[in-house]
Amino acid sequence: MSSALRSPAVVGVLDRLYALVEAEDEPAKLRVRAREEELGERLPQAKRYELYGDAPLAIKREVGELLYVLVLSRRARRVVEFGASLGISTVYLAAAVMDGGGSLITTELLPSKAEIARRNLVDAGLADLVELRLGDARLTLTDLQGPPVDLLFLDGRNDLYLPILRLIEPHLAPDALVLADLNADDPDLDPYLEYVRDPGHGYVSICVPLDAGVELSVRSEVPTLVAQS
């Protein structure tokens, strides 16, 4: 069976998007750093995202390959993504869903980015596999009726990783995979990392050294603290 990830349509979309990353990512980061230097303090995540604008917030190719492999190896029937941006990570996840069967729900706060992500999924031939929910994920992911979530990918605002995980936890399959794309030296990630690395919360967690790191956590069927109560 041929891989959807290697299809000309998917390869073409990813190549085009990564060329955009190459052109726009560094200027966006410079805008954030310049504003922080001007203020003499670290900006809140919401302000950072505002300054980043429509520049793509993108995972590295090797992280995308990891997502693809894990969705297939887990035989994930239901995948949820927090933070589509322009759709790079969504394309990797959707390609895996196409090859393995199942469905994907993704989220995006900004209408402009959501529309670009939709077009990219259409161009990649993957749009029929993806439900893109527009708006604040803390609201759009409250309705997850149906089968359990086998894999959750966190790639939106870092300060929302833990709230989104806690929101979706009741819907996670007993052995679900949870992946979080990390940023170097970001204190907003500390609450999330402390949570998933505490065995009492029902996860076994390890940082995979790709790019700035990907926290890979496996959900236990019964959290330790629950079992002891």
SETORLUM-956295 format. One record per residue (C-alpha): residue number from 1; residue in three letters; chain; x, y, z. Coordinates in steps of 0.25 Angstrom, whole numbers. Each point is the difference from the previous one (the first is absolute). Layout:
residues N
+-----+--------+--------+-------+-------+-------+
: num : residu : chaine :    px :    py :    pz :
+-----+--------+--------+-------+-------+-------+
: NUM :    ala :      A :     X :     Y :     Z :
...
+-----+--------+--------+-------+-------+-------+
end
This chain:
residues 229
+-----+--------+--------+-------+-------+-------+
: num : residu : chaine :    px :    py :    pz :
+-----+--------+--------+-------+-------+-------+
:   1 :    met :      A :     0 :     0 :     0 :
:   2 :    ser :      A :     5 :    14 :    -4 :
:   3 :    ser :      A :     1 :    10 :    11 :
:   4 :    ala :      A :    -8 :    13 :    -1 :
:   5 :    leu :      A :    11 :     7 :     6 :
:   6 :    arg :      A :     8 :    -2 :   -12 :
:   7 :    ser :      A :   -10 :     3 :   -10 :
:   8 :    pro :      A :     3 :    12 :   -10 :
:   9 :    ala :      A :   -11 :     8 :     6 :
:  10 :    val :      A :     4 :    -1 :    14 :
:  11 :    val :      A :    15 :     2 :    -3 :
:  12 :    gly :      A :    -4 :    12 :    -8 :
:  13 :    val :      A :    -8 :     7 :    11 :
:  14 :    leu :      A :    11 :    -3 :    10 :
:  15 :    asp :      A :    11 :     5 :    -9 :
:  16 :    arg :      A :    -8 :    13 :    -2 :
:  17 :    leu :      A :    -3 :     2 :    14 :
:  18 :    tyr :      A :    14 :    -3 :     5 :
:  19 :    ala :      A :     5 :    11 :   -10 :
:  20 :    leu :      A :    -9 :     9 :     6 :
:  21 :    val :      A :     5 :    -3 :    14 :
:  22 :    glu :      A :    14 :     3 :    -5 :
:  23 :    ala :      A :    -4 :    13 :    -5 :
:  24 :    glu :      A :    -9 :     5 :    12 :
:  25 :    asp :      A :     4 :    -7 :    13 :
:  26 :    glu :      A :    12 :     7 :     3 :
:  27 :    pro :      A :    -6 :    14 :    -2 :
:  28 :    ala :      A :   -12 :    -4 :     9 :
:  29 :    lys :      A :    10 :    -4 :    11 :
:  30 :    leu :      A :     8 :    13 :    -2 :
:  31 :    arg :      A :   -13 :     8 :     2 :
:  32 :    val :      A :    -3 :    -7 :    13 :
:  33 :    arg :      A :    14 :     1 :     5 :
:  34 :    ala :      A :     1 :    15 :    -3 :
:  35 :    arg :      A :   -13 :     3 :     7 :
:  36 :    glu :      A :     5 :    -8 :    12 :
:  37 :    glu :      A :    13 :     8 :     0 :
:  38 :    glu :      A :    -8 :    13 :    -1 :
:  39 :    leu :      A :    -8 :    -4 :    12 :
:  40 :    gly :      A :    11 :    -7 :     8 :
:  41 :    glu :      A :    -9 :   -12 :     3 :
:  42 :    arg :      A :    -5 :   -12 :    -6 :
:  43 :    leu :      A :   -14 :     1 :    -7 :
:  44 :    pro :      A :   -12 :    -8 :     4 :
:  45 :    gln :      A :    -3 :   -11 :   -10 :
:  46 :    ala :      A :   -12 :     7 :    -6 :
:  47 :    lys :      A :     8 :    12 :    -3 :
:  48 :    arg :      A :    11 :    -8 :    -7 :
:  49 :    tyr :      A :   -10 :    -7 :    -9 :
:  50 :    glu :      A :    -5 :    14 :    -3 :
:  51 :    leu :      A :    13 :     5 :    -5 :
:  52 :    tyr :      A :     3 :   -13 :    -7 :
:  53 :    gly :      A :   -12 :     3 :    -9 :
:  54 :    asp :      A :    -3 :    -9 :   -12 :
:  55 :    ala :      A :    14 :    -6 :     0 :
:  56 :    pro :      A :     0 :   -15 :     0 :
:  57 :    leu :      A :     2 :    -6 :    14 :
:  58 :    ala :      A :     7 :   -13 :    -5 :
:  59 :    ile :      A :     5 :   -13 :     5 :
:  60 :    lys :      A :    13 :    -5 :    -7 :
:  61 :    arg :      A :    -1 :   -11 :   -10 :
:  62 :    glu :      A :     6 :   -11 :     9 :
:  63 :    val :      A :   -11 :     4 :    10 :
:  64 :    gly :      A :   -10 :    -2 :   -10 :
:  65 :    glu :      A :     6 :   -14 :    -4 :
:  66 :    leu :      A :    -1 :    -4 :    15 :
:  67 :    leu :      A :   -15 :     4 :     0 :
:  68 :    tyr :      A :    -3 :    -8 :   -12 :
:  69 :    val :      A :     7 :   -12 :     5 :
:  70 :    leu :      A :    -6 :     1 :    14 :
:  71 :    val :      A :   -14 :     1 :    -6 :
:  72 :    leu :      A :     2 :   -12 :    -8 :
:  73 :    ser :      A :     7 :    -9 :    10 :
:  74 :    arg :      A :   -11 :     4 :    11 :
:  75 :    arg :      A :   -11 :    -3 :   -11 :
:  76 :    ala :      A :    -6 :    12 :     5 :
:  77 :    arg :      A :   -15 :     1 :    -4 :
:  78 :    arg :      A :    -2 :    14 :     5 :
:  79 :    val :      A :    10 :    11 :     0 :
:  80 :    val :      A :    -1 :    14 :     6 :
:  81 :    glu :      A :     9 :    11 :    -2 :
:  82 :    phe :      A :     1 :    14 :     7 :
:  83 :    gly :      A :     6 :    10 :    -9 :
:  84 :    ala :      A :    -1 :    -2 :   -15 :
:  85 :    ser :      A :     7 :    14 :    -4 :
:  86 :    leu :      A :     1 :    -2 :   -15 :
:  87 :    gly :      A :    -2 :   -15 :     0 :
:  88 :    ile :      A :    14 :    -6 :     0 :
:  89 :    ser :      A :    -1 :    -9 :    11 :
:  90 :    thr :      A :   -15 :    -2 :    -4 :
:  91 :    val :      A :     5 :    -6 :   -13 :
:  92 :    tyr :      A :     9 :   -10 :     6 :
:  93 :    leu :      A :   -11 :    -4 :    10 :
:  94 :    ala :      A :   -10 :    -1 :   -11 :
:  95 :    ala :      A :     9 :    -8 :    -9 :
:  96 :    ala :      A :     2 :   -10 :    11 :
:  97 :    val :      A :   -15 :    -1 :     2 :
:  98 :    met :      A :    -2 :    -2 :   -14 :
:  99 :    asp :      A :    10 :   -12 :     0 :
: 100 :    gly :      A :    -5 :    -6 :    13 :
: 101 :    gly :      A :   -15 :     4 :     0 :
: 102 :    gly :      A :    -7 :     9 :    10 :
: 103 :    ser :      A :    -3 :    14 :     1 :
: 104 :    leu :      A :     7 :    13 :     4 :
: 105 :    ile :      A :    -5 :    13 :     8 :
: 106 :    thr :      A :     9 :    12 :     0 :
: 107 :    thr :      A :    -2 :    14 :     5 :
: 108 :    glu :      A :     4 :    14 :    -4 :
: 109 :    leu :      A :    -3 :    13 :     7 :
: 110 :    leu :      A :     3 :    10 :   -11 :
: 111 :    pro :      A :   -10 :     0 :   -12 :
: 112 :    ser :      A :    11 :     4 :   -10 :
: 113 :    lys :      A :     9 :   -12 :     4 :
: 114 :    ala :      A :   -12 :   -10 :     0 :
: 115 :    glu :      A :    -4 :     4 :   -14 :
: 116 :    ile :      A :    14 :    -2 :    -5 :
: 117 :    ala :      A :     1 :   -13 :     7 :
: 118 :    arg :      A :   -13 :    -5 :    -6 :
: 119 :    arg :      A :     5 :     4 :   -14 :
: 120 :    asn :      A :    13 :    -8 :     2 :
: 121 :    leu :      A :    -7 :   -12 :     5 :
: 122 :    val :      A :    -9 :     1 :   -13 :
: 123 :    asp :      A :    13 :     1 :    -8 :
: 124 :    ala :      A :     6 :   -12 :     7 :
: 125 :    gly :      A :   -12 :    -8 :    -3 :
: 126 :    leu :      A :    -3 :    -2 :    15 :
: 127 :    ala :      A :   -11 :    10 :     3 :
: 128 :    asp :      A :   -11 :   -11 :     1 :
: 129 :    leu :      A :     7 :    -7 :    12 :
: 130 :    val :      A :     1 :    13 :     9 :
: 131 :    glu :      A :   -10 :     8 :     8 :
: 132 :    leu :      A :     6 :    13 :     2 :
: 133 :    arg :      A :    -6 :     8 :    12 :
: 134 :    leu :      A :     2 :    15 :     0 :
: 135 :    gly :      A :     1 :     7 :    13 :
: 136 :    asp :      A :     5 :    -1 :    14 :
: 137 :    ala :      A :     3 :   -15 :     2 :
: 138 :    arg :      A :    -4 :     1 :    14 :
: 139 :    leu :      A :   -14 :     2 :    -6 :
: 140 :    thr :      A :     1 :    -8 :   -13 :
: 141 :    leu :      A :     5 :   -13 :     6 :
: 142 :    thr :      A :   -10 :    -1 :    11 :
: 143 :    asp :      A :    -9 :    -8 :    -9 :
: 144 :    leu :      A :     8 :   -13 :    -2 :
: 145 :    gln :      A :   -12 :   -10 :    -1 :
: 146 :    gly :      A :     3 :   -13 :    -6 :
: 147 :    pro :      A :    12 :   -10 :     0 :
: 148 :    pro :      A :    12 :     3 :    10 :
: 149 :    val :      A :    12 :     8 :    -5 :
: 150 :    asp :      A :    12 :    -9 :    -3 :
: 151 :    leu :      A :    10 :    12 :    -3 :
: 152 :    leu :      A :     0 :    14 :     5 :
: 153 :    phe :      A :    10 :    10 :    -6 :
: 154 :    leu :      A :     2 :    13 :     7 :
: 155 :    asp :      A :     6 :    11 :    -9 :
: 156 :    gly :      A :    -7 :    13 :     3 :
: 157 :    arg :      A :     3 :    10 :    11 :
: 158 :    asn :      A :     9 :    -6 :    10 :
: 159 :    asp :      A :    -7 :     6 :    12 :
: 160 :    leu :      A :   -13 :    -8 :    -4 :
: 161 :    tyr :      A :     7 :   -14 :    -1 :
: 162 :    leu :      A :    -5 :    -4 :    14 :
: 163 :    pro :      A :   -14 :     6 :    -1 :
: 164 :    ile :      A :    -2 :    -7 :   -13 :
: 165 :    leu :      A :     5 :   -13 :     5 :
: 166 :    arg :      A :    -8 :     0 :    12 :
: 167 :    leu :      A :   -12 :     4 :    -9 :
: 168 :    ile :      A :     2 :   -13 :    -8 :
: 169 :    glu :      A :     5 :    -9 :    10 :
: 170 :    pro :      A :   -14 :    -6 :     3 :
: 171 :    his :      A :    -1 :    -4 :   -15 :
: 172 :    leu :      A :    14 :    -6 :    -1 :
: 173 :    ala :      A :     1 :   -15 :    -3 :
: 174 :    pro :      A :     7 :    -8 :    12 :
: 175 :    asp :      A :    13 :    -1 :    -8 :
: 176 :    ala :      A :    -1 :    13 :    -8 :
: 177 :    leu :      A :    13 :     8 :    -5 :
: 178 :    val :      A :     1 :    14 :     3 :
: 179 :    leu :      A :    11 :     8 :    -7 :
: 180 :    ala :      A :     3 :    15 :     3 :
: 181 :    asp :      A :    10 :     8 :    -9 :
: 182 :    leu :      A :     9 :     8 :     9 :
: 183 :    asn :      A :     8 :    13 :     0 :
: 184 :    ala :      A :    13 :     2 :     6 :
: 185 :    asp :      A :     0 :     7 :    14 :
: 186 :    asp :      A :   -14 :     3 :     0 :
: 187 :    pro :      A :    -6 :     1 :    14 :
: 188 :    asp :      A :   -14 :    -1 :    -5 :
: 189 :    leu :      A :     3 :   -14 :    -3 :
: 190 :    asp :      A :     4 :    -4 :    15 :
: 191 :    pro :      A :   -14 :    -2 :     5 :
: 192 :    tyr :      A :    -3 :   -10 :   -11 :
: 193 :    leu :      A :    13 :    -7 :     1 :
: 194 :    glu :      A :    -1 :    -2 :    15 :
: 195 :    tyr :      A :   -14 :    -6 :    -2 :
: 196 :    val :      A :     3 :   -10 :   -10 :
: 197 :    arg :      A :    14 :    -4 :     7 :
: 198 :    asp :      A :    -7 :    -3 :    13 :
: 199 :    pro :      A :    -4 :   -15 :     0 :
: 200 :    gly :      A :   -12 :     3 :     9 :
: 201 :    his :      A :    -7 :     7 :   -12 :
: 202 :    gly :      A :     0 :   -13 :    -8 :
: 203 :    tyr :      A :    11 :     2 :   -10 :
: 204 :    val :      A :    13 :    -5 :    -4 :
: 205 :    ser :      A :     7 :    11 :    -7 :
: 206 :    ile :      A :    14 :     3 :    -7 :
: 207 :    cys :      A :     5 :    11 :    -8 :
: 208 :    val :      A :     4 :    -4 :   -14 :
: 209 :    pro :      A :    12 :     8 :    -4 :
: 210 :    leu :      A :    -5 :     6 :   -14 :
: 211 :    asp :      A :     1 :    15 :    -2 :
: 212 :    ala :      A :    -3 :     6 :    13 :
: 213 :    gly :      A :    -6 :   -12 :     5 :
: 214 :    val :      A :   -13 :    -8 :    -1 :
: 215 :    glu :      A :    -6 :    -5 :    13 :
: 216 :    leu :      A :    -5 :   -14 :    -2 :
: 217 :    ser :      A :   -10 :    -5 :    11 :
: 218 :    val :      A :    -7 :   -13 :     0 :
: 219 :    arg :      A :   -13 :     0 :     8 :
: 220 :    ser :      A :    -2 :   -11 :    11 :
: 221 :    glu :      A :   -13 :    -7 :     2 :
: 222 :    val :      A :    -1 :     4 :    14 :
: 223 :    pro :      A :     7 :    12 :     6 :
: 224 :    thr :      A :     9 :    -3 :    12 :
: 225 :    leu :      A :    -7 :    10 :     9 :
: 226 :    val :      A :   -14 :    -5 :    -4 :
: 227 :    ala :      A :     5 :   -15 :     3 :
: 228 :    gln :      A :     5 :     4 :    14 :
: 229 :    ser :      A :   -12 :     8 :     4 :
+-----+--------+--------+-------+-------+-------+
end
